[in-house]
Every structure is written in C-alpha cells, then in structure tokens.
Amino acid sequence: MTKRKPASITREEWLLKAAAFIVPVIEARAGVTVPPYRVSCSFPDKGGTSPKRRVQGQCWAASASADGHAEIFISPVDASPREVFEILAHELIHAALPDEGHNNTFGAAATTLGYTGPWTTTPTTPAFWEWVDPIIEKLPPYPHAKLNAVRAIAAPKPQKNRQMKCECEKCGYVARTSRKWLELLGAPICPADGHGQMRIEIKDG
C-alpha cells in the first residue's frame, strides 16, 4: 500500500499566508487597519450548512477575543483558492471595521478591492482578480478537500415537523402540536373544565 505524501503546509498555514498577502492591500486601498487575527477552516456558528442561504465565512471582532485577535472562520464546504480568497478578503474587511456590519462604510472599503454590492455577498469584479490571481499563483494548492456537508456522523436527523409538547399544569393532560400552530394561535386549551390554556415545553432554541 502506497503511503500518502503528507501536505507540505496545513490549511491554517495556507490561510494565514493568504491573509498576509490580503491585509496590506486592504490597508493601503481602504485606509483601514486590520487588527491581529487568526484564520481557521471551520463552520460559522450558524448557517454553515443551510441549503437556502449558506454562510461561507464569519469574523468575530478582536474585542470578543481574550487576547485581542479577530477570529475568522472559512467554511470547509469551500475548497477552491478563488472561493477562499473571496471569502477571506471579505472577512478581513469585517475585522478592520467590526462595528459597521454591511453598511456603506463597509461597502466603500469593499469597493476599493474590486467587490460590488450587495455587500452581504460582495460579488467580485475583474478588478478583484487583477490583484488576487497573481497572489494565488504564488501559493501552493489549498490543502483542503470540499466537505459535502449533509449531516455529521451520528448527528440526529433534522425533524421537519417537530411536534411541541403542551401540558396542563393542573391535571397533567398532554397534547402535541406543531410550532407553526403555536405561533399562530397559541397553546391549546385543556379539555378539562376550567383548566384553561396549557403550558408549552420548549427544550430547543
């Protein structure tokens, strides 16, 4: 059996090298300062596997870190260097402008790099690739294979129609209904005379 040759560089090392090329461009063109940062290949805290609007990257402000580093996460679903650069440069702007969200201040900085609106997704223009492609050519291949994020091993299958438990606090009568009807009409009424509306038990967010 042929042994697989180990990668000469880790994913995090590759991401940090890429960021080291991007930061001076952001600071020179946008006139902002990028704080100390760390970059990892990891899922954002939410939306990383959403089938409708997947979150590709996330930046936590330096002020949220105990040692003053912005924390940037690049989704493992994205594997091509071009995809990663699009995400990474976007998140590094957030690191420099942590209080601006996707407002016009963020948009002005993004425009200097060759992005265009909408600022939540920042599509790229040819001007973006004019400075990015030469950088990608200097780097080794991104040492990562696309993760087909369907469901982690041993993770519970998502419940499409979760039935919420409602219980009468007076007699213990139990009924279940969907979250949709609870939001529209409220908790059901206990059939026992005078017991009134039942209590909803919620154990997940």
C-alpha positions, 0 to 999 in steps of 0.5 A, spaced: 500 500 500 502 506 497 503 511 503 500 518 502 505 524 501 503 528 507 501 536 505 507 540 505 503 546 509 496 545 513 490 549 511 491 554 517 498 555 514 495 556 507 490 561 510 494 565 514 499 566 508 493 568 504 491 573 509 498 576 509 498 577 502 490 580 503 491 585 509 496 590 506 492 591 500 486 592 504 490 597 508 493 601 503 486 601 498 481 602 504 485 606 509 483 601 514 487 597 519 486 590 520 487 588 527 491 581 529 487 575 527 487 568 526 484 564 520 481 557 521 477 552 516 471 551 520 463 552 520 460 559 522 456 558 528 450 558 524 448 557 517 454 553 515 450 548 512 443 551 510 441 549 503 437 556 502 442 561 504 449 558 506 454 562 510 461 561 507 465 565 512 464 569 519 469 574 523 468 575 530 471 582 532 478 582 536 474 585 542 470 578 543 477 575 543 481 574 550 487 576 547 485 581 542 485 577 535 479 577 530 477 570 529 475 568 522 472 562 520 472 559 512 467 554 511 470 547 509 464 546 504 469 551 500 475 548 497 477 552 491 483 558 492 478 563 488 472 561 493 477 562 499 480 568 497 473 571 496 471 569 502 477 571 506 478 578 503 471 579 505 472 577 512 478 581 513 474 587 511 469 585 517 475 585 522 478 592 520 471 595 521 467 590 526 462 595 528 459 597 521 456 590 519 454 591 511 453 598 511 456 603 506 462 604 510 463 597 509 461 597 502 466 603 500 472 599 503 469 593 499 469 597 493 476 599 493 478 591 492 474 590 486 467 587 490 460 590 488 454 590 492 450 587 495 455 587 500 452 581 504 455 577 498 460 582 495 460 579 488 467 580 485 469 584 479 475 583 474 478 588 478 478 583 484 482 578 480 487 583 477 490 583 484 488 576 487 490 571 481 497 573 481 497 572 489 494 565 488 499 563 483 504 564 488 501 559 493 501 552 493 494 548 492 489 549 498 490 543 502 483 542 503 478 537 500 470 540 499 466 537 505 459 535 502 456 537 508 449 533 509 449 531 516 455 529 521 456 522 523 451 520 528 448 527 528 440 526 529 436 527 523 433 534 522 425 533 524 421 537 519 415 537 523 417 537 530 411 536 534 411 541 541 409 538 547 403 542 551 401 540 558 396 542 563 399 544 569 393 542 573 391 535 571 397 533 567 393 532 560 398 532 554 397 534 547 402 535 541 402 540 536 406 543 531 410 550 532 407 553 526 400 552 530 403 555 536 405 561 533 399 562 530 394 561 535 397 559 541 397 553 546 391 549 546 386 549 551 385 543 556 379 539 555 378 539 562 373 544 565 376 550 567 383 548 566 384 553 561 390 554 556 396 549 557 403 550 558 408 549 552 415 545 553 420 548 549 427 544 550 430 547 543 432 554 541 
